[in-house]
Amino acid sequence: MSLIRLRTFVEVYRQRSISGAARNLNLTQPAVSQHIAGLEVAIGRRLFERQVRGVVPTTAADELAADIGDKLDAAETALSSARARSVEMAGALQIIGHADFLAEVVAAHLLPLLEVGIRVRLQTGSSDLVNQMVIEGLCDLGISATFTSDKRLHCELIRSERVLAVAAPRVAERLTQADTLEQALIKEPLLAYNLEIPLIDAWAARNKLNLGPLVPALMGQDLRALRSLLCGGFGWTVLPEYLCIEHIKRGELQEIPAPFETGTLSYYLVWTPSALRRPRVAHARQALLWHLKK
């Protein structure tokens, strides 16, 4: 069995589509069909049932995918890494992620990529946009604050940050000295990433605070904008530690003590297996995993 037939099989299995696999592999649909047919002859079992919209894997396909899927990805990653050490690395690398995390965490670790001639292009977007852009091949790597279970994507934890409820010192003191922290937080203006406020809801739930259906006074998908208003003495919010720890040390912000626990926010590096066949993407992925994990 050739590696190209096995890679074609894995792509069809993950995409549930001959045409989708063909796009990812830069092959024609007849070529993909021929690879699958040849593989079926080699193992003597049917791998997919063709339907009007895509294909459905057989039990044989499930078994084969379980046996070789991750191993094939690992082998191709190793080959790409080896090529990365010996071929020209120059070219553009598209990375998409949350604006504040890219600026305050990722940017500091891009120098090794820039020094080998990789031109890095940073784009910003929410977790849903990150996944979409990576799946569609419009970005090479993504960084998301949400774990993805999409079978077309692989993701790996790169960082877990404590999350802290914070405000300007005079606001934080007013909140902590109130008779009831719960009611004081409800009355104080809230700053948030968006209307769904999962980070704030999770912090409140962990600390047994019933804040009700809060409506943010301001929403912004770059958390640095929220931080600026907080430092100016307006409102409160919950931020990952990397965005506020230095401001707390300087006395510009103050933590609102959590009654029980602070909690964490995790960030994941996201990619498609097929993207790792490009040496600079494989090299960049490994470099970012190495530098960002802590």
N, C-alpha and C positions, 0 to 999 in steps of 0.2 A: 504494500500500500504506500503510495507516495504521500509526502507531507502536504502537498498542495490539495490532494483529494480530502485529506483529513481536515485541513483548514476550511475547505469549502463546506464540508459536512457540518463543522462546528458553527459556521456563520449561518447556514440554512437553519440549523437547529435553534440558534438563538433568535434569529429574525422571524422564524416561522414563515419564511417567504423566500422563494427562488429569486425574485426580482430584487428584494432587499439585500440579499447576500451578494448578488451580482454587483450592485452599486458599491457596497463596502469593499469588495475584492477587485473592483475595476475589471470585471469579466463580463462577457455577454451571458444572457440567460441560457442559451443553448449550451455554452461551455459549462456552466454550473450544473445543468441537468445531466450532462455527460459525466461529470465528476461523480455525481451522486449515483448514477446508474452503474458506473464502473466499480464503485465501492460496494454497492449492493451485490454485484456479481462476485466480488472478492470474498465477501463474508457469507454469501448465500442466504441473505435475509432481506426483506423489504424494510427500508428505513423511514419512509414517509408516505402518507396517504395524501394524494393531491386533491385539493378542493378548489372551489371557485375563487375563494379569497385565501390564498396562501396554502400551507401544508400543515399536516398534523403528524407529529412524530409517533412512530410505533414503539412498542416495548423495546425492540432491538435498538432503536435510536436512543432511547432513554439510557439504556445500559452502556452503549458506546460513549455517549456524551459524558456520563458519570466517570467512565474509565479514562478518557483522554482529554476532556475539555481543559481543565486547569493545567494538566501536564503539558499540553501543547502550547498554552499561553506562556508557561514558564520557560519552555524551550525557546520559543520565539523571542521572548524578552532577553534571554541569555545571549542569543545570536545577535540581536540588535545592539546589546551593550558591547559585545565584542567588536562589532562593526563600528560602533561609535568611537572606539579608541583608535581606529585606524583610518577612518574616512573623514572627509571634510565635514565639519559640523555646521558650517555657515548656513543660515536660512532663518526664516521667521517662525516663531513659536507663539501661538495664540493661547492665552490663559484667561479664563473668565472666573470671577468670584465676587464676593461681597466687597464693596469699595473700601471700607475701613480696614478689613483684614488684609487685603492686597497691599494697601498703603502702609500700614503700621506693623505688619508681621512679614508678609511675603517679600516685599521689595528689598528688604535688607539681605535676603538670601539669594538674590538673582545674579550677583556679581560673578560667581563661577561660570554661569551660563553665558553671560555677556563676554567674558574673557576668552571663551573658545569660539567666538564668532556668531553665536546664536542671537538673532535680533528678536527681542521679546516684545510682544504686543499685549497689553493688559486691557481687558474689557470688564465692565461691571454688570451685575445682574443678580436677581433673586435666585433661590435654590431651584425653582422650576425652570427658569431661563437657563441656568447653568446646565442642567441635565439635557434640555432640548438642544442647546448649541453644541454640546459635545456629541450627542447622538447623531445630529445632522452633519457632523464633521466640520462645522463652522469654527469650532475651537478645538484645540488639541488636548488641553487639560482643563479641568474645572476644580474649583474649591467651593464646597458647599457646607452649610451648617446643618444639613439634614442628610441622614443615611438614606441611600437609595436601594430599593430592592428590584429595580428594573434589570432584567436579565441581559439587556444589551450593554449594560455598564458594569464596570468594576469600580469599587471604591475602597479606600483604606484610611483608617483613622490617622490623622497627623497631629492633632492637638486637642486636649481637653482643657478648657479654661473655667476657673471659678467664675460665677456670676454674682455680682454685688448690687444691692439696692443702694443708690447714691443720690445725693443732692448737695447743694451748696451748704457750707457749715451752718449758717443761720437757719436754713430750711430744715436740715437734718435735726438740729437741736429742737426746733419747734415740734417736729414730728415725734421725736423720742420722748419729749417731755409731756406730750398730750396724755390725757386720761386713758384714751384707747387708740392704739396705733392704727388699728383697722379703720376707724372713722376718720382719723387725721389724714391717712393716705387717700381716702375717697375724696376728701375736700380739697386736697392739694392738686394742682394741675399735673397731669401725667404726660410725659413725652414717650413716644413709642415708634417702633420700626414700621408698623402698619396697623390696621384695624384689628387684626386677629390676635395680637399681643400674646403669643404663646409663651415667650420668655418670662413675661411679667406674671401671667396666669400660673405658670409652673412654680415660680418663686413664691407666690402667694399661697398656692396649694400646699407646698412643702412646709410652709410656716403657719398653716391652719388659719389663714386670713381670708375671710369672705368679702372680697372687694366689689362683688356684683359686676354688672355690665359696664365697665369703665369705658369712657369715650376719650381718647387722647386729645389734649389741647393742641399738640403738634405731632405730625408723623413725618418721618424722613428715613430713606433707605441707606443713608450714610450716617452711621451712629455718631460720627464726629460732630455733626450738626447738633444732635441732641446734647452732646457733651458741652458744646459751646454755650448753649442756653443754660444748662445746669450751672456752669461756672459763673454765669451772669446773675445767678440767684433765682432762676425761675424753674419751678416744678421739680419732679423726681422721676427716676426711671430705674431700670435694671440693665447693667452693662457687663460685658465680659471683662475680666480683670485687666487684660492687656490695654484696654482703652481708658482705664481710670486709675490704675495703681499709682502712676507718677503724679497725677493731679491730687490724689489723696495725700501722698507724701509731702507735696508742696502746700497743702492746706487749702487748695482751691475747691476740692470736693471732700465730702465726708461720707463714710459708709453709714447707712441706716441699719443698725444691728438686726440681723435675722433672729427672730425668736427661737428658731430651731436649727435650720441649716441653710447654707447659701445655694448649693446646687452647682452644676457644671453645664457648659455648652461645648459640644464637640464639633470639630471641623474635619472634613473628609476630602481627600484628593480623589478626583473622579476622572475616568478615562474609558475608552472603548478598547477591547483587546486588539482589534485590527490596527489601531493607531500606533501600537508599539512596534510595528514593522518598520516605522520610520525612525532611523537612528537618533535623530535629535530629540524626538518625543520620548523614546525609551530612556535616553540619557538624562533628559530634563526631569522625567518622572522620578528616576532613581535619586537624582541630586536633591529634589525637593523633599522626598521622603526622608532622606538622610539628614537634611538640615532643619526641617520643620518639626520632626518628632521630638517630643521632650516629655 
